[in-house]
Amino acid sequence: MLYRIITVVLVFFFGIRSAITQEINFPADAVVNVALPPYNADSTGKTDATEAINKALEDNPSQGAIIYLPQGTYLISNTLVWGSGQKNTILQGKGIGKTIIKLKDNCSGFNNAGIEKEMIYTGTDPAQRFRNALRDLTIHTGLGNPGATGAKFCANNQGGIFNVIIKSGDGTGKYGVNFAYAGENGPLLVKDVVVEGFDIGFYCSGAINSQTFSRITLKNQNQYGIYNNGQVANIEDLVSINSVPAIFNTSSTSVMTIVGAKCTGYGEADQVPAIKNGTGAIMYAPFHLDLRLSECH
């Protein structure tokens, strides 16, 4: 049984809603604890933990395993890759700010702005990536890694990203989450997630099979908060603090529904739309959208 001690906190600091503060506790036999033998992943942030975490993923493929990272900082220098079959795997932390996966500064392979490289990879087509999830942790790109993407994430039918912060250490990076690389991605849910920095927060594409976002916060992107090129995207309770558009819903096959959004602009935000809808793209926003400029930085 999973025991959760949950405190719901909804606060605004410069307009940023905090995620739900959760302390996650598991019985020892319910998870694969990467900090224990045989993996012994370092949780101090001083020693590279990539090999240990990848070994745990490799040893427990597609069998419903919860790969658990206890409280601490896990330094990585390469992509964390799901094991064979690339499904039915959950990467689980102790909670936001408690479990941190941090990329080494100026890390080889991630430090070229022209070449994308992801910190986490959960598999790609076909649409068999059932029950993949990232839960209750912080993903941090470090400094000097402009080619970094927080995760190339694929899940189908049951899966998603829950209670996660994805943060660029210096504002650079390709995508917070890249969903677009997989042509058959979804249905999936992204809930209580904050993305800070990167060129694009969430990159969506392909008409299969819908992606739903609930209570997401986007801050300080360089190009767009969400870029949707052809996906069916459903958004509830969006907060954006940006000098660039919160959303670009482009392409004639893009379909988007927005139920509640607060988009606060700063800098040169008055020169661009808060929400941009491309020619032929469909957008349905039946409820109030709060779009404003402010002096927040």
KEDREN-81119 format. One record per residue: residue in one letter; x, y, z of N, C-alpha, C in turn. Coordinates in pm, whole numbers, plus 50000, padded with zeros to 5 digits. Layout:
N
AXYZXYZXYZ;...
REM end
This chain:
297
M500844988150000500005000050000500885012450000;L500485022649926501195035349920500575044850021;Y501425050550106500965060150204501415073950162;R500485083350159500835096950121500405106550233;I501315114850275500975125850364500885138050276;I499695143750261499465153950160499035166950225;T499705177550191499295190950228499045198550099;V497825203350079497525210749957497825225349981;V498715230849902499115244649915498925251449780;L498085261649775497915269349653498345283549685;V499545287149644500075300449670500545306449540;F500645319549539501155326549423502345335049465;F503485331849408504695339749429505125344649293;F504985357949272505105363449138504185355949042;G503035351749094502045345349009502265330548987;I503255324449050503525310249028502795301949133;R501965293049089501285284049180502245272949220;S502325270049348503165258849389502455245849358;A503225235349339502625222149321502205216849457;I501515205749457501085199749582502295194249657;T502415198049783503505192949866503125179049916;Q503915169349880503595155549917504835148649974;E504625141250078505695132650128505295118350097;I506085111650015505745098549963506465087850042;N505705078350095506285067450172505765054050119;F506685044650097506345031450045506815020650141;P506085009550149506664997550211507904993250133;A508884987950201510164984750137510024975250020;D509054965950029508954955849923508054960249807;A507594972849809506694977549704507414984749592;V508694987749611509424995749514510814989949491;V511444994749384512864992149360513605004749403;N514245004049518514915015449577516335016449521;V516585026749440517885027649371519025030849466;A518705035849586519765039449681520265027449761;L519575016249750519945004149824520654994249732;P521364984349791521954973849709520874966649627;P521174962249506522514961949445522884974549368;Y522034985049373522264996649285523105007449351;N522805010649476523635019949554523845033349484;A522775038749426522885051849361523185062549465;D524135071049434524505081949525523405092449527;S522985096549646521925106549659522435119649717;T523755121549716524325133849770524585144249662;G524475140349536524775149449426526245151049399;K527075142749461528525143849444529095133449347;T528425122049337528915111149253527875107849147;D528315105349025527425102548913526555090348943;A525235092148933524285081348961523655075548835;T524095079948718523465075648592523455060548578;E524605054348593524725040048570523855032148667;A523815036248792523025029048892521535029748861;I521045041648826519615043048796519255035548669;N520105036548568519835029248444519845014148464;K520695009448554520724995148583519404990648647;A518874998948735517584995748797516464995548693;L516495004948599515505005148491515654992948401;E516894989448371517174977948283516754964748348;D516944963548478516644951048548515154948848572;N514354959248557512934958348592512054963748480;P512174958048360511474963748245510014959148234;S509134968348202507774965248156507024955748247;Q507224957048378506574947648472505864954648586;G505564967448567504844974748670505704979748784;A507004980148764507914984248871507834999148899;I507955002549026508135016349069509615017949103;I510325025149018511755027749041511835040049131;Y512195037949256512065048149359513405054749389;L513395068049382514555076149418514235083149549;P514795078449661514535084849790515035099349790;Q514745106249897515125120249907516625121949885;G516965132049805518355134949775518515140549635;T519755143049597520085148049464520855137349389;Y520385134149269520975123649187521605130049064;L522915130249062523665136548953523745126948836;I523395131848715523485123348597524305130248488;S524865122048399525685127248289525245121448155;N524175113448158523645107648035522155105048055;T521485100847948520045098847951519665086848037;L518615088448117518005077348188516995070948093;V517165057848065516425051147959515595039648016;W514315039347982513445028348022513995015047971;G513755004248044514214991048004513444985447886;S513774973547842513194967547722511664967047733;G510994969447621509544970247621509034984247647;Q509764991747727509535006047751508075009047786;K507555001647885506195004247933506074999348077;N504945002848139504664998348276505825001248372;T506355013448362507465017548448507185031448503;I507385033048633507175045848700508485050048765;L508935062148733510095068048801509525077148909;Q509765073549033509075079249147510045085649245;G509745097949286510555104649386509855105549520;K510525111849615509985114249748509045126249749;G509235135249652508425147249642509195158249572;I508475168349525509115179849462510075186449561;G511275189349515512275195549601512945185949697;K512395173949709512995163749796513865154249713;T513345149849599514125141749506514435150249383;I515725152049356516155160549244517065152449153;I516695151549026517565145748924518245157448855;K519555158448871520285170348823521335166448721;L521315173248609522315171148504523595178548540;K524725172148513526015178748537526105191648456;D526745201648512526975214048439527865211548318;N527565218648208528385217748086528635203148047;C527575195248047527695180848027527815177347879;S528785169147846529015164947709527755158447652;G527385162447530526185157347466524975166147488;F524995173947594523885182847626524245197547604;N525515200247580525975214147579526055220347441;N525425213947341525355219447205523915223547178;A523685236547162522325241547143521665236147017;G522465231746921521925226846795521545212146797;I521845205046905521565190646912520795187747040;E519545183447026518725180247142519175166947205;K519225166647336519495154247410518685154647538;E517935144147563517005143747674517635137547799;M517195142247915517635136448042516935123148070;I515675121948027514885109948051514205105847921;Y514215092747892513605087547769512765075347803;T511465075947766510545065147805510085056447689;G510655058247570510275049947456509505057647352;T509215051147239508525057847129507485048447068;D507045051246944506015043146877506395028346877;P505365019446863503935022246848503275025446982;A501945027046980501215031447099501045020047199;Q502165015647253502185004647351502905008747480;R503085021547503503845026247619502925028047739;F502245017447776501235018147880501845020948018;R501165029548093501455031848235502875036848263;N503435043948170504695050848199504405063648276;A505245066748375504975078748454506245084248517;L506225097348537507185104548621506375110648734;R506805108648860505985113248971506845118749085;D506415130149136506895135349264508405137549268;L508895145649176510335148549176510615161449101;T511865165749108512355177449035513395173048934;I513285178148812514265175548706514955188848677;H516285189148691517055201648682518175199848580;T518255209048483519225207448374520625212348407;G520835217948526522155223348556522435235948474;L523725238948459524145250948386524915247048260;G524795255148157525585253048036525175241047954;N523885237947953523385226547876522245230847783;P522535239147683521485244847598520805234847507;G521365222847490520715212447410519825203247491;A519725205747620519015196447709517505197647697;T516855186147700515405184847717515165177147846;G514205181747926513945174848052513575160348032;A512605157847943512195144047915511615142947775;K511985132247704511215127547590510285117047647;F509015120847654508075112647731506975107347643;C506745094247652505665087647578504905078447672;A503585079647673502725070747750501415069147674;N500795057647691499535054847623498515049047720;N497285053647706496125048547780496155051847928;Q497175047847999497285050948141498725054848169;G498955067448195500305072148222500345087148218;G501475092748263501605107148260502695112248351;I502665125348372503635132348456502845139348566;F503205136548691502415141148803503305147248912;N502955159548951503645166049062505155166549040;V505535173548934506925174348892507275188748857;I508485192848893509055205448844510175202048746;I510145208448630511205206748530511815220548509;K513075222048547513685235248555515015235748482;S515195246048400516495248848342517295257348440;G518515253248467519325260548563519705274548520;D519785276748388520175290048338519205295448234;G518045289248220517035293948125517135287847987;T518285281947953518455276147821517945261847817;G517925256047697517455242347681516425241647571;K516215229747514515295228047402513845227747449;Y513475217347522512085215547565512065210847711;G511075215647786510845209747917510455195147900;V509405192947820508995179447781508735179147632;N509335169547563509095167347421508175155247406;F506925157847369505985147147335505985144447185;A506485154047106506305153946961507145143546889;Y508215138846953509115129246887508415116046858;A507375112846935506635100346917505325103246844;G505105096946731503915099746652502635094546714;E502735084746804501575079046871501755080847021;N501345092347071501645095947209500385100447281;G499895092147373498665094747444497675083447419;P496515084447487496125094547584497035094347707;L497315106347758498125107747878497705120247952;L498135121248076497775132548161499035138848220;V499085152148216500135159848282499445168548387;K499755166348513499005172948621499945177948730;D499705190348775500515196548880501985196648840;V502265202648726503625203048671504005217548644;V505225221148681505805234348655506985232648561;V507035240648454508205240948365508755255148366;E510035256248398510685269348404511885269548310;G511885279448217512955280648119512705272047997;F513755269747918513735262147792513175270847678;D513495266947555512905273747440511395271847439;I510955259447460509535256047464509285247447588;G508195250347658507875242447777507405228447742;F506275227647670505745214847623505645215147471;Y506245205347405506215204347259505355192447221;C504235195047153503275184647116503125184146965;S502915172146911502705170546768502065157046742;G501555155146619500935142446583499495141746629;A498645135546551497205135246580496795124046674;I497715115446713497405103846799498135105646932;N497505104647045496125100847072495485110047176;S495885122347186495415132647278496265133647404;Q496445146047448497215148947569496455159147652;T496325156447781495555164847871496475170847976;F496315183948000497155191348094496245197748198;S496545195548325495755201148434496665207548538;R496345219748574497105227148676498585227548641;I498905233448527500295234848485500715249448492;T501985251648522502565264948527503755265548433;L503785275848349504855278048253505485291548282;K506815291748292507495304148328508785305848250;N508965317748195510245322048137510735313448022;Q509805309447934510245302647812510835312847715;N511625307847620512285316647524511495318347395;Q510635308747360509845309547237508355308147264;Y507945296947324506535294447355506425286047481;G505335288047555505065279247668504675265447620;I503645264847534503215252347471503195254447321;Y503825245447247503795245647100503095232847055;N501925234546994501135222946952501035222646801;N501635212546741501635211046596500885198346556;G499545198646573498735187746522498115178546625;Q498445180046753497905171246856496545176246903;V495765167246963494555171047034494965173647179;A494955186347219495445190347351494305196547431;N494145192047554493105197047643493775202947766;I493465215547796494185222747900493205228348002;E493465225548128492645230548238493545237748338;D493155250048373493835257248481495315259448449;L495555267348347496915270848302497355283948365;V498585284448413499215296948456500475298748372;S500625310648311501825313848234502355327348277;I503655328048304504355340548332505465341448229;N505265349548126506155349148010506205362347936;S507285364347862507375375347767507085370547626;V506815357747611506495351447482505095345347492;P504485341247380503155335247387503115322947478;A502075322147558501885310347642501615298047556;I500875300147446500475289047360500575293147214;F501105284247131500975285346985500335272446937;N499085273346898498325261946846498375262846694;T499325255946634499585257646492499125245446414;S499035246346284498705235546191497205232946185;S496745228846067495315226746044494775214346114;T495645206046166495185194146240495255196046391;S495645207846437495725210446581494335213446637;V493995206846746492725209146814493035211346962;M492545222447018492865225747157491625230947229;T491435226247351490405231347440491075237047563;I490685249247602491255255747720490115258947816;V490215253947938489225256748041489965263648156;G490035276848150490685284448254492155286748228;A492555299348215493965302648195494245316548250;K495375317948317495855330948361497215333148299;C497305342248203498555344948131499025358948168;T500125359748238500685372448282501955375248204;G502015387048142503155390448059504085400448124;Y505335400348081506315410248126507255413148011;G508125423048028509085426347923508395430647796;E508655423747686508075427147556506815419247525;A506145414547628504925406647607503835414547537;D503855427847549502835435747481503005435947330;Q504085430147280504325429447136503865416247075;V503435406747157503045393547107501715389347169;P500975380247103499735375247164500035365847279;A499175366047379499325356447489499035342347439;I498015341047355497645328147296497515330147146;K498225322147070498285323546925497685311046860;N496745313246769496095302046700496395303046551;G496995292746494497405292846355496245291046259;T496495293646132495485292246028494995277746021;G493695276046033493095262746026493085255146155;A493835259646255493855252846385492555255846459;I492105246346538490855247746612491165249846760;M490565260346817490715262946960489345266047019;Y489045259547130487775261447199488085265647342;A487635277647379487895282747513486585287847572;P485785278947632484435282747674484375290947801;F485485291747875485465298948001486445310647997;H486425318448102487185330848108488695328448102;L489355336248019490815336348014491295349648069;D492175349448166492705361448229494055364548165;L494075374648077495285378148004495695392148045;R496915393848094497305406948143498815408948133;L499195421548142500605425148149500925429248292;S502155426848334502565431148467504055434248465;E504575437948578505995440948588506755429648654;C506165417648661506875406748726508055402248641;H509105397548705510335393648635510745379748678;
REM end
